[in-house]
């Protein structure tokens, strides 16, 4: 795995593209496509994915790399590693050697030996996940999980922006309302938590003694949180 300071330039590009996508997207999955592409690149994963969660199933909505799940096909949460992360409401590291039941069988069939799953939480509810996989054992660690959780936080914020734009858009009479993304609108409390998480990481980087790339990334993240707070109308604590 690469050191954090080596990833800073790639994260810089990822967050810039995400900001642009979030301002212009009409669907959460337009943002999701950007997330999977950059998550795979930054984490040097074989594959990356975004799902949405519906009751007792999850559905793939964006994928990059391999294996390539079928977009739109439902999969039961029960007996899956994704289901474990959803039930816990927390990011999880997957290791094939520690898996059991259906998650072991499916990972083995897909050639997955390690992975990551981070829940996308909106309004206190897990409405989807971001995942990354590798055909190598122990390909990821806690720092990778923090990066993936950052992408999940961006998706949660992106959904809030999309919902806010839809609410503000004029709705002609007799027009058929477009389908809404799964999940409740982003509450101010959840928006503040997501932004505080990103801002905290930026402040930690800014206070470090590592190379200039990290300080450049920290400055970008701090500017990003200011922009997002303004767009969402969320004041800092």
N, C-alpha and C positions, 0 to 999 in steps of 0.2 A: 504493500500500500504506500501511497505517496504521503509525504509530510504535508501538514496543513498549509505551510507557506507556499508550497509548490502548487497548491490548488487555488490559491487566491486569484490569480488572473482568470482562471476558468469560471470561478464563482462571480467575479466582477462582470464578465460577459453574460452569465446566466441571469443575474439579477437585473441587469439593464434590459435584456430582452423580455423578462417577465414583467417589468414595469410597463413597457410598451404594450405588451399583450393584454395586461390587465386594464389598461385605459381604453382599449378598442374592442375587446372581446364581447361577443353577444351571447356566448355560451361558456360554461365552465370548462368544457372540453377543448376549446381553443387554447385556453391557458394550460390545460393538462398536456397537450401535445408538446408545448415548450418545456414543461417540467420533465417529462420522461426523456426527452432528448438530452437535456443538460444533466439530469441526475445520472444517466448512464455514463456520460462523458466525465463528469467530475469524480464520480466514485469508481471509475474504470470497471464498471459492471458489465456482465454479458447481456443483461436485459434489465429493463425498467418498465413500470406499469403504474397506471392510475385506475382505481376501481370506484364504483359507487356501491353503497350498501343499501339494500332494500329488505327490511324485515329479517328473514333468515337466510338470505342469499347475498352474494356480491357479484357484480358484473364488471368486466373489463371495459374501460372506455378509451384508454390510450395506452399504446405499447411501443417500445423501441428495443431493437436487438432481438435476442433469442433466449428462451423459447418464445414463440409468438402465439399467445392465447387468442381465441376467436373473440373479436369485439362483439359485445352484446349477449354472449352466452352466459346464463346464470350458473353459479356454482354454490353449493351449500356452504354456509359458514361453519356448521358443525363438523368437527373432525379435521379442520384445516388450520394452518398456521395463521393465515389472514384472520380467521375467526377468533383465534386466541388474542391477537392484537386488538381486534374490534371489541371483544368482551372486556379486555383489560382497560381499553381506552388509553393505551400507552404504546410507544414504539418498542419493537422487539427485534432481537437478533435471532436468526435461524441457523442452526447447525444440523446437518443431516444426521450426524452421529447421535444427536440428542433427541431427534424427532421420533414420533411413534404414530401408529395408526395410519389414517388416510393421508396425513401430511407427508409422512415418510414415503409412502407408495407413490404419491403424485410427484414429489420432488425427484425420486429415483428415476421415474419414467421420463421426466423432462431433463434429466442430467444436471439437476441443481444440487449443489453440495453446501451452499451457504447463501444467506439472504438477509434482507432487512424489510420491515414493514412499519410504516408510521401512519397513524390514523389522522384523518382530516376531520376536525371537530368544529362544528358550527352550532351555535345556540345550545351548547352543552351536549350535543348529540354527535356520534360518529356517523358521518354521511358518506365516507369513502376512505380509501387508503392510497398511499404512495409506496411502491415497493421496488426493490432492486435485488437482482440475483446473480450468482456466479457458479460456474462449473468447478471452481476450486474450493477446497476446504479452508475455513477461517479466512475468507477473503475480506471480511469487514470487521470493524471494531466500534467502540463507543463513539469515537469521533465521527465515523461515517454515519452513525445513527443520528447524531446531532445535525449533520448536514442535511440528511433526508428529512428530518423533522422540520428544518427550516423551509424546505420546499413544500411540505404539507401545510405549514403556516401561511405561506404565500397563496396556496390554493384556497384556503379558508378566507383569506382577505379578498382574493379575487372574486370569490362567490358573492361576498358582501358588496363589492363594487358593482357587479353585474345586476344584483337584485336592486340596488339603489338606483341604477340607471333605468331599469325597467319601470320602477315605481314613478320616476320623474317623467318618463316619456308620455306624450299625449296618446290617448287610446280612442280612436274614432269609434263612433257608435256602430254597432252591428259587425265590428271587426272581430275575427276569431283570435282569441288570446294565444300567443305562442306558448308551447310547452315550457314549463318551469323546470329548472334543475332540481334534482332531488335534495331535500333538506330544508331546514328553516333558514330565514335570513340571518345574517351575521349580527349578533347582538353587540351593543357597544362594549359590554363587558368582555366578550370573547375577542372582539377586535383589539381592545386595549391589551389583553393578555398576549395575543399573538405579536403585536407591535412591541410590547415590552420585552418579549423573548428575543426578538431580532435585535432590538436596541441594546439589550444587555450583552449579547454576543459581540456587537460592534464595539462597545465600550471596553470589553475585555481585550479585544484585539488592539484597540488604540493604546491601551496601557501596557502592551507587551513590548519586549525588546527584540522582536524578530525583524525580518527583512522589510524593506519599504513596500513590498506588495501587500503585506498584511495591513499596513497603515492606510494604504490606498483603498483597500477593501473596506476597512472600518469607516473611513470617511464617506464612501459610497453608501454603506448601509445606514449611517446616521442621516444622510441626506434623504435616503429612501423613506425612512420612517417619518421624517418631517412631511414629505410629500403625501404619504399615505394617511397620516393623521389629518392633514388638511382636507384630502379628498373624502375621507370617511366622517369627518367632523368629530374626531376622537382626540380629546385633550390628554396629555400625559398625567400620570398620577401625581 
